Amino acid sequence: MDNKEFEFFIKGKLAENGLNLTRLAEMMGTSHSNISQRLKRGSFNCIELYHIADLLGYGIEWVKRK
């Protein structure tokens, strides 16, 4: 997944949950511009991604490939 696909994926999950970037930023205690720029760059670390998933009611699962 490239940065643009990641951005659309997260925005899609937000929309599915009736949220937007501004609300996500509030939930994470940061600014809309910070979240927006980090989405464009794809610069979230693993812990932040787990946090975002949790805020949206999702879990991230590691599955062993065959």
HTML snippet that shows the backbone in 3Dmol.js (N, CA, C, O; Angstrom):
<script src="https://3Dmol.org/build/3Dmol-min.js"></script>
<div id="view" style="width:600px;height:400px;position:relative"></div>
<script>
const pdb = `
ATOM      1  N   MET A   1       0.858  -1.173   0.000  1.00  0.00           N
ATOM      2  CA  MET A   1       0.000   0.000   0.000  1.00  0.00           C
ATOM      3  C   MET A   1       0.903   1.235   0.000  1.00  0.00           C
ATOM      4  O   MET A   1       1.815   1.346   0.820  1.00  0.00           O
ATOM      5  N   ASP A   2       0.645   2.147  -0.912  1.00  0.00           N
ATOM      6  CA  ASP A   2       1.433   3.383  -0.928  1.00  0.00           C
ATOM      7  C   ASP A   2       0.758   4.453  -0.059  1.00  0.00           C
ATOM      8  O   ASP A   2      -0.313   4.219   0.499  1.00  0.00           O
ATOM      9  N   ASN A   3       1.389   5.624   0.049  1.00  0.00           N
ATOM     10  CA  ASN A   3       0.887   6.680   0.933  1.00  0.00           C
ATOM     11  C   ASN A   3      -0.523   7.128   0.561  1.00  0.00           C
ATOM     12  O   ASN A   3      -1.356   7.341   1.442  1.00  0.00           O
ATOM     13  N   LYS A   4      -0.798   7.272  -0.731  1.00  0.00           N
ATOM     14  CA  LYS A   4      -2.118   7.734  -1.175  1.00  0.00           C
ATOM     15  C   LYS A   4      -3.190   6.694  -0.850  1.00  0.00           C
ATOM     16  O   LYS A   4      -4.280   7.039  -0.392  1.00  0.00           O
ATOM     17  N   GLU A   5      -2.876   5.426  -1.089  1.00  0.00           N
ATOM     18  CA  GLU A   5      -3.825   4.358  -0.760  1.00  0.00           C
ATOM     19  C   GLU A   5      -4.089   4.307   0.742  1.00  0.00           C
ATOM     20  O   GLU A   5      -5.223   4.097   1.174  1.00  0.00           O
ATOM     21  N   PHE A   6      -3.031   4.500   1.536  1.00  0.00           N
ATOM     22  CA  PHE A   6      -3.172   4.510   2.995  1.00  0.00           C
ATOM     23  C   PHE A   6      -4.073   5.661   3.432  1.00  0.00           C
ATOM     24  O   PHE A   6      -4.945   5.483   4.282  1.00  0.00           O
ATOM     25  N   GLU A   7      -3.860   6.844   2.847  1.00  0.00           N
ATOM     26  CA  GLU A   7      -4.677   8.013   3.173  1.00  0.00           C
ATOM     27  C   GLU A   7      -6.153   7.727   2.867  1.00  0.00           C
ATOM     28  O   GLU A   7      -7.017   7.999   3.700  1.00  0.00           O
ATOM     29  N   PHE A   8      -6.447   7.186   1.690  1.00  0.00           N
ATOM     30  CA  PHE A   8      -7.827   6.876   1.323  1.00  0.00           C
ATOM     31  C   PHE A   8      -8.416   5.783   2.212  1.00  0.00           C
ATOM     32  O   PHE A   8      -9.599   5.824   2.550  1.00  0.00           O
ATOM     33  N   PHE A   9      -7.594   4.809   2.589  1.00  0.00           N
ATOM     34  CA  PHE A   9      -8.052   3.741   3.478  1.00  0.00           C
ATOM     35  C   PHE A   9      -8.497   4.310   4.821  1.00  0.00           C
ATOM     36  O   PHE A   9      -9.590   4.004   5.297  1.00  0.00           O
ATOM     37  N   ILE A  10      -7.650   5.137   5.431  1.00  0.00           N
ATOM     38  CA  ILE A  10      -7.979   5.717   6.744  1.00  0.00           C
ATOM     39  C   ILE A  10      -9.194   6.626   6.627  1.00  0.00           C
ATOM     40  O   ILE A  10     -10.090   6.562   7.469  1.00  0.00           O
ATOM     41  N   LYS A  11      -9.242   7.469   5.602  1.00  0.00           N
ATOM     42  CA  LYS A  11     -10.392   8.358   5.423  1.00  0.00           C
ATOM     43  C   LYS A  11     -11.669   7.553   5.198  1.00  0.00           C
ATOM     44  O   LYS A  11     -12.742   7.955   5.649  1.00  0.00           O
ATOM     45  N   GLY A  12     -11.564   6.423   4.506  1.00  0.00           N
ATOM     46  CA  GLY A  12     -12.715   5.555   4.309  1.00  0.00           C
ATOM     47  C   GLY A  12     -13.215   4.968   5.613  1.00  0.00           C
ATOM     48  O   GLY A  12     -14.419   4.931   5.866  1.00  0.00           O
ATOM     49  N   LYS A  13     -12.281   4.507   6.446  1.00  0.00           N
ATOM     50  CA  LYS A  13     -12.659   3.954   7.748  1.00  0.00           C
ATOM     51  C   LYS A  13     -13.282   5.032   8.628  1.00  0.00           C
ATOM     52  O   LYS A  13     -14.230   4.759   9.365  1.00  0.00           O
ATOM     53  N   LEU A  14     -12.757   6.251   8.558  1.00  0.00           N
ATOM     54  CA  LEU A  14     -13.361   7.355   9.308  1.00  0.00           C
ATOM     55  C   LEU A  14     -14.798   7.579   8.843  1.00  0.00           C
ATOM     56  O   LEU A  14     -15.712   7.694   9.659  1.00  0.00           O
ATOM     57  N   ALA A  15     -14.991   7.639   7.520  1.00  0.00           N
ATOM     58  CA  ALA A  15     -16.325   7.875   6.962  1.00  0.00           C
ATOM     59  C   ALA A  15     -17.294   6.768   7.367  1.00  0.00           C
ATOM     60  O   ALA A  15     -18.448   7.044   7.695  1.00  0.00           O
ATOM     61  N   GLU A  16     -16.834   5.517   7.346  1.00  0.00           N
ATOM     62  CA  GLU A  16     -17.684   4.392   7.756  1.00  0.00           C
ATOM     63  C   GLU A  16     -18.174   4.552   9.192  1.00  0.00           C
ATOM     64  O   GLU A  16     -19.234   4.046   9.559  1.00  0.00           O
ATOM     65  N   ASN A  17     -17.391   5.259   9.994  1.00  0.00           N
ATOM     66  CA  ASN A  17     -17.726   5.453  11.405  1.00  0.00           C
ATOM     67  C   ASN A  17     -18.303   6.834  11.691  1.00  0.00           C
ATOM     68  O   ASN A  17     -18.436   7.225  12.851  1.00  0.00           O
ATOM     69  N   GLY A  18     -18.648   7.580  10.629  1.00  0.00           N
ATOM     70  CA  GLY A  18     -19.258   8.895  10.799  1.00  0.00           C
ATOM     71  C   GLY A  18     -18.309   9.937  11.358  1.00  0.00           C
ATOM     72  O   GLY A  18     -18.737  10.891  12.007  1.00  0.00           O
ATOM     73  N   LEU A  19     -17.021   9.757  11.108  1.00  0.00           N
ATOM     74  CA  LEU A  19     -16.011  10.681  11.635  1.00  0.00           C
ATOM     75  C   LEU A  19     -15.265  11.349  10.486  1.00  0.00           C
ATOM     76  O   LEU A  19     -15.406  10.960   9.327  1.00  0.00           O
ATOM     77  N   ASN A  20     -14.472  12.356  10.823  1.00  0.00           N
ATOM     78  CA  ASN A  20     -13.613  13.014   9.847  1.00  0.00           C
ATOM     79  C   ASN A  20     -12.245  13.258  10.484  1.00  0.00           C
ATOM     80  O   ASN A  20     -12.023  12.926  11.648  1.00  0.00           O
ATOM     81  N   LEU A  21     -11.337  13.841   9.710  1.00  0.00           N
ATOM     82  CA  LEU A  21      -9.976  14.065  10.221  1.00  0.00           C
ATOM     83  C   LEU A  21      -9.959  14.993  11.431  1.00  0.00           C
ATOM     84  O   LEU A  21      -9.165  14.809  12.353  1.00  0.00           O
ATOM     85  N   THR A  22     -10.831  15.979  11.422  1.00  0.00           N
ATOM     86  CA  THR A  22     -10.880  16.908  12.557  1.00  0.00           C
ATOM     87  C   THR A  22     -11.233  16.173  13.839  1.00  0.00           C
ATOM     88  O   THR A  22     -10.611  16.393  14.878  1.00  0.00           O
ATOM     89  N   ARG A  23     -12.236  15.298  13.766  1.00  0.00           N
ATOM     90  CA  ARG A  23     -12.647  14.538  14.958  1.00  0.00           C
ATOM     91  C   ARG A  23     -11.562  13.560  15.387  1.00  0.00           C
ATOM     92  O   ARG A  23     -11.307  13.398  16.580  1.00  0.00           O
ATOM     93  N   LEU A  24     -10.914  12.901  14.408  1.00  0.00           N
ATOM     94  CA  LEU A  24      -9.810  11.995  14.750  1.00  0.00           C
ATOM     95  C   LEU A  24      -8.697  12.764  15.458  1.00  0.00           C
ATOM     96  O   LEU A  24      -8.145  12.290  16.451  1.00  0.00           O
ATOM     97  N   ALA A  25      -8.373  13.937  14.950  1.00  0.00           N
ATOM     98  CA  ALA A  25      -7.333  14.759  15.572  1.00  0.00           C
ATOM     99  C   ALA A  25      -7.706  15.098  17.014  1.00  0.00           C
ATOM    100  O   ALA A  25      -6.863  15.029  17.909  1.00  0.00           O
ATOM    101  N   GLU A  26      -8.963  15.461  17.236  1.00  0.00           N
ATOM    102  CA  GLU A  26      -9.423  15.764  18.598  1.00  0.00           C
ATOM    103  C   GLU A  26      -9.275  14.541  19.491  1.00  0.00           C
ATOM    104  O   GLU A  26      -8.815  14.646  20.628  1.00  0.00           O
ATOM    105  N   MET A  27      -9.663  13.387  18.977  1.00  0.00           N
ATOM    106  CA  MET A  27      -9.588  12.149  19.749  1.00  0.00           C
ATOM    107  C   MET A  27      -8.143  11.780  20.085  1.00  0.00           C
ATOM    108  O   MET A  27      -7.873  11.157  21.112  1.00  0.00           O
ATOM    109  N   MET A  28      -7.216  12.176  19.201  1.00  0.00           N
ATOM    110  CA  MET A  28      -5.800  11.867  19.420  1.00  0.00           C
ATOM    111  C   MET A  28      -5.061  12.986  20.133  1.00  0.00           C
ATOM    112  O   MET A  28      -3.877  12.848  20.441  1.00  0.00           O
ATOM    113  N   GLY A  29      -5.739  14.084  20.396  1.00  0.00           N
ATOM    114  CA  GLY A  29      -5.124  15.200  21.116  1.00  0.00           C
ATOM    115  C   GLY A  29      -4.119  15.965  20.284  1.00  0.00           C
ATOM    116  O   GLY A  29      -3.098  16.420  20.799  1.00  0.00           O
ATOM    117  N   THR A  30      -4.403  16.110  18.994  1.00  0.00           N
ATOM    118  CA  THR A  30      -3.501  16.841  18.111  1.00  0.00           C
ATOM    119  C   THR A  30      -4.328  17.687  17.151  1.00  0.00           C
ATOM    120  O   THR A  30      -5.546  17.784  17.301  1.00  0.00           O
ATOM    121  N   SER A  31      -3.677  18.297  16.172  1.00  0.00           N
ATOM    122  CA  SER A  31      -4.383  19.186  15.252  1.00  0.00           C
ATOM    123  C   SER A  31      -4.770  18.479  13.958  1.00  0.00           C
ATOM    124  O   SER A  31      -4.180  17.467  13.577  1.00  0.00           O
ATOM    125  N   HIS A  32      -5.769  19.036  13.301  1.00  0.00           N
ATOM    126  CA  HIS A  32      -6.209  18.522  11.997  1.00  0.00           C
ATOM    127  C   HIS A  32      -5.057  18.558  11.002  1.00  0.00           C
ATOM    128  O   HIS A  32      -4.850  17.600  10.257  1.00  0.00           O
ATOM    129  N   SER A  33      -4.308  19.656  10.985  1.00  0.00           N
ATOM    130  CA  SER A  33      -3.214  19.782  10.013  1.00  0.00           C
ATOM    131  C   SER A  33      -2.120  18.747  10.265  1.00  0.00           C
ATOM    132  O   SER A  33      -1.523  18.234   9.319  1.00  0.00           O
ATOM    133  N   ASN A  34      -1.855  18.438  11.533  1.00  0.00           N
ATOM    134  CA  ASN A  34      -0.856  17.417  11.864  1.00  0.00           C
ATOM    135  C   ASN A  34      -1.292  16.054  11.319  1.00  0.00           C
ATOM    136  O   ASN A  34      -0.509  15.363  10.667  1.00  0.00           O
ATOM    137  N   ILE A  35      -2.530  15.676  11.587  1.00  0.00           N
ATOM    138  CA  ILE A  35      -3.040  14.386  11.105  1.00  0.00           C
ATOM    139  C   ILE A  35      -3.033  14.360   9.581  1.00  0.00           C
ATOM    140  O   ILE A  35      -2.603  13.376   8.979  1.00  0.00           O
ATOM    141  N   SER A  36      -3.500  15.419   8.963  1.00  0.00           N
ATOM    142  CA  SER A  36      -3.568  15.486   7.507  1.00  0.00           C
ATOM    143  C   SER A  36      -2.195  15.326   6.864  1.00  0.00           C
ATOM    144  O   SER A  36      -2.040  14.554   5.918  1.00  0.00           O
ATOM    145  N   GLN A  37      -1.207  16.042   7.364  1.00  0.00           N
ATOM    146  CA  GLN A  37       0.145  15.962   6.803  1.00  0.00           C
ATOM    147  C   GLN A  37       0.763  14.588   7.031  1.00  0.00           C
ATOM    148  O   GLN A  37       1.431  14.049   6.150  1.00  0.00           O
ATOM    149  N   ARG A  38       0.540  14.029   8.204  1.00  0.00           N
ATOM    150  CA  ARG A  38       1.108  12.705   8.490  1.00  0.00           C
ATOM    151  C   ARG A  38       0.455  11.628   7.641  1.00  0.00           C
ATOM    152  O   ARG A  38       1.111  10.660   7.256  1.00  0.00           O
ATOM    153  N   LEU A  39      -0.855  11.786   7.340  1.00  0.00           N
ATOM    154  CA  LEU A  39      -1.517  10.848   6.440  1.00  0.00           C
ATOM    155  C   LEU A  39      -0.919  10.930   5.039  1.00  0.00           C
ATOM    156  O   LEU A  39      -0.665   9.907   4.404  1.00  0.00           O
ATOM    157  N   LYS A  40      -0.698  12.139   4.568  1.00  0.00           N
ATOM    158  CA  LYS A  40      -0.138  12.323   3.231  1.00  0.00           C
ATOM    159  C   LYS A  40       1.265  11.714   3.125  1.00  0.00           C
ATOM    160  O   LYS A  40       1.628  11.155   2.090  1.00  0.00           O
ATOM    161  N   ARG A  41       2.045  11.826   4.198  1.00  0.00           N
ATOM    162  CA  ARG A  41       3.410  11.275   4.209  1.00  0.00           C
ATOM    163  C   ARG A  41       3.454   9.806   4.609  1.00  0.00           C
ATOM    164  O   ARG A  41       4.449   9.124   4.365  1.00  0.00           O
ATOM    165  N   GLY A  42       2.376   9.316   5.224  1.00  0.00           N
ATOM    166  CA  GLY A  42       2.378   7.942   5.732  1.00  0.00           C
ATOM    167  C   GLY A  42       3.348   7.782   6.872  1.00  0.00           C
ATOM    168  O   GLY A  42       4.085   6.797   6.937  1.00  0.00           O
ATOM    169  N   SER A  43       3.355   8.754   7.784  1.00  0.00           N
ATOM    170  CA  SER A  43       4.386   8.779   8.824  1.00  0.00           C
ATOM    171  C   SER A  43       3.874   8.447  10.226  1.00  0.00           C
ATOM    172  O   SER A  43       4.373   8.998  11.207  1.00  0.00           O
ATOM    173  N   PHE A  44       2.899   7.566  10.332  1.00  0.00           N
ATOM    174  CA  PHE A  44       2.459   7.097  11.642  1.00  0.00           C
ATOM    175  C   PHE A  44       3.297   5.885  12.035  1.00  0.00           C
ATOM    176  O   PHE A  44       3.653   5.064  11.189  1.00  0.00           O
ATOM    177  N   ASN A  45       3.605   5.781  13.320  1.00  0.00           N
ATOM    178  CA  ASN A  45       4.315   4.580  13.758  1.00  0.00           C
ATOM    179  C   ASN A  45       3.299   3.496  14.130  1.00  0.00           C
ATOM    180  O   ASN A  45       2.095   3.751  14.165  1.00  0.00           O
ATOM    181  N   CYS A  46       3.778   2.327  14.396  1.00  0.00           N
ATOM    182  CA  CYS A  46       2.926   1.172  14.660  1.00  0.00           C
ATOM    183  C   CYS A  46       1.998   1.412  15.848  1.00  0.00           C
ATOM    184  O   CYS A  46       0.815   1.079  15.779  1.00  0.00           O
ATOM    185  N   ILE A  47       2.502   1.971  16.912  1.00  0.00           N
ATOM    186  CA  ILE A  47       1.693   2.217  18.104  1.00  0.00           C
ATOM    187  C   ILE A  47       0.565   3.192  17.794  1.00  0.00           C
ATOM    188  O   ILE A  47      -0.557   3.018  18.268  1.00  0.00           O
ATOM    189  N   GLU A  48       0.861   4.218  16.998  1.00  0.00           N
ATOM    190  CA  GLU A  48      -0.177   5.183  16.622  1.00  0.00           C
ATOM    191  C   GLU A  48      -1.250   4.529  15.755  1.00  0.00           C
ATOM    192  O   GLU A  48      -2.431   4.853  15.883  1.00  0.00           O
ATOM    193  N   LEU A  49      -0.851   3.614  14.876  1.00  0.00           N
ATOM    194  CA  LEU A  49      -1.823   2.916  14.046  1.00  0.00           C
ATOM    195  C   LEU A  49      -2.730   2.025  14.889  1.00  0.00           C
ATOM    196  O   LEU A  49      -3.933   1.947  14.640  1.00  0.00           O
ATOM    197  N   TYR A  50      -2.158   1.359  15.881  1.00  0.00           N
ATOM    198  CA  TYR A  50      -2.973   0.563  16.801  1.00  0.00           C
ATOM    199  C   TYR A  50      -3.949   1.464  17.544  1.00  0.00           C
ATOM    200  O   TYR A  50      -5.102   1.089  17.757  1.00  0.00           O
ATOM    201  N   HIS A  51      -3.498   2.639  17.935  1.00  0.00           N
ATOM    202  CA  HIS A  51      -4.349   3.601  18.655  1.00  0.00           C
ATOM    203  C   HIS A  51      -5.491   4.076  17.756  1.00  0.00           C
ATOM    204  O   HIS A  51      -6.642   4.120  18.190  1.00  0.00           O
ATOM    205  N   ILE A  52      -5.180   4.430  16.510  1.00  0.00           N
ATOM    206  CA  ILE A  52      -6.213   4.866  15.566  1.00  0.00           C
ATOM    207  C   ILE A  52      -7.227   3.753  15.355  1.00  0.00           C
ATOM    208  O   ILE A  52      -8.433   3.997  15.395  1.00  0.00           O
ATOM    209  N   ALA A  53      -6.751   2.538  15.131  1.00  0.00           N
ATOM    210  CA  ALA A  53      -7.655   1.399  14.945  1.00  0.00           C
ATOM    211  C   ALA A  53      -8.559   1.230  16.160  1.00  0.00           C
ATOM    212  O   ALA A  53      -9.762   1.013  16.015  1.00  0.00           O
ATOM    213  N   ASP A  54      -7.990   1.327  17.345  1.00  0.00           N
ATOM    214  CA  ASP A  54      -8.766   1.176  18.569  1.00  0.00           C
ATOM    215  C   ASP A  54      -9.821   2.275  18.690  1.00  0.00           C
ATOM    216  O   ASP A  54     -10.962   1.999  19.060  1.00  0.00           O
ATOM    217  N   LEU A  55      -9.452   3.508  18.383  1.00  0.00           N
ATOM    218  CA  LEU A  55     -10.408   4.620  18.441  1.00  0.00           C
ATOM    219  C   LEU A  55     -11.588   4.404  17.503  1.00  0.00           C
ATOM    220  O   LEU A  55     -12.704   4.837  17.789  1.00  0.00           O
ATOM    221  N   LEU A  56     -11.337   3.734  16.382  1.00  0.00           N
ATOM    222  CA  LEU A  56     -12.388   3.492  15.393  1.00  0.00           C
ATOM    223  C   LEU A  56     -13.123   2.174  15.631  1.00  0.00           C
ATOM    224  O   LEU A  56     -14.030   1.816  14.879  1.00  0.00           O
ATOM    225  N   GLY A  57     -12.725   1.457  16.682  1.00  0.00           N
ATOM    226  CA  GLY A  57     -13.402   0.212  17.022  1.00  0.00           C
ATOM    227  C   GLY A  57     -12.885  -1.004  16.263  1.00  0.00           C
ATOM    228  O   GLY A  57     -13.591  -2.002  16.127  1.00  0.00           O
ATOM    229  N   TYR A  58     -11.651  -0.919  15.770  1.00  0.00           N
ATOM    230  CA  TYR A  58     -11.048  -2.021  15.036  1.00  0.00           C
ATOM    231  C   TYR A  58      -9.870  -2.579  15.825  1.00  0.00           C
ATOM    232  O   TYR A  58      -9.339  -1.926  16.723  1.00  0.00           O
ATOM    233  N   GLY A  59      -9.482  -3.777  15.480  1.00  0.00           N
ATOM    234  CA  GLY A  59      -8.270  -4.380  16.011  1.00  0.00           C
ATOM    235  C   GLY A  59      -7.353  -4.700  14.848  1.00  0.00           C
ATOM    236  O   GLY A  59      -7.821  -4.968  13.742  1.00  0.00           O
ATOM    237  N   ILE A  60      -6.083  -4.675  15.081  1.00  0.00           N
ATOM    238  CA  ILE A  60      -5.107  -5.055  14.063  1.00  0.00           C
ATOM    239  C   ILE A  60      -4.588  -6.431  14.444  1.00  0.00           C
ATOM    240  O   ILE A  60      -4.155  -6.658  15.573  1.00  0.00           O
ATOM    241  N   GLU A  61      -4.637  -7.328  13.500  1.00  0.00           N
ATOM    242  CA  GLU A  61      -4.251  -8.706  13.751  1.00  0.00           C
ATOM    243  C   GLU A  61      -3.068  -9.092  12.854  1.00  0.00           C
ATOM    244  O   GLU A  61      -3.062  -8.798  11.659  1.00  0.00           O
ATOM    245  N   TRP A  62      -2.101  -9.733  13.428  1.00  0.00           N
ATOM    246  CA  TRP A  62      -0.965 -10.233  12.665  1.00  0.00           C
ATOM    247  C   TRP A  62      -1.288 -11.670  12.262  1.00  0.00           C
ATOM    248  O   TRP A  62      -1.568 -12.512  13.114  1.00  0.00           O
ATOM    249  N   VAL A  63      -1.248 -11.940  10.972  1.00  0.00           N
ATOM    250  CA  VAL A  63      -1.565 -13.261  10.454  1.00  0.00           C
ATOM    251  C   VAL A  63      -0.350 -13.805   9.715  1.00  0.00           C
ATOM    252  O   VAL A  63       0.173 -13.153   8.811  1.00  0.00           O
ATOM    253  N   LYS A  64       0.096 -14.991  10.095  1.00  0.00           N
ATOM    254  CA  LYS A  64       1.226 -15.641   9.467  1.00  0.00           C
ATOM    255  C   LYS A  64       0.873 -16.028   8.026  1.00  0.00           C
ATOM    256  O   LYS A  64      -0.126 -16.705   7.783  1.00  0.00           O
ATOM    257  N   ARG A  65       1.706 -15.589   7.076  1.00  0.00           N
ATOM    258  CA  ARG A  65       1.509 -15.972   5.668  1.00  0.00           C
ATOM    259  C   ARG A  65       2.015 -17.373   5.445  1.00  0.00           C
ATOM    260  O   ARG A  65       2.917 -17.842   6.140  1.00  0.00           O
ATOM    261  N   LYS A  66       1.436 -18.032   4.482  1.00  0.00           N
ATOM    262  CA  LYS A  66       1.871 -19.394   4.153  1.00  0.00           C
ATOM    263  C   LYS A  66       2.968 -19.369   3.137  1.00  0.00           C
ATOM    264  O   LYS A  66       3.462 -20.423   2.736  1.00  0.00           O
TER     265      LYS A  66
END
`;
const viewer = $3Dmol.createViewer("view");
viewer.addModel(pdb, "pdb");
viewer.setStyle({}, {cartoon: {color: "spectrum"}});
viewer.zoomTo();
viewer.render();
</script>
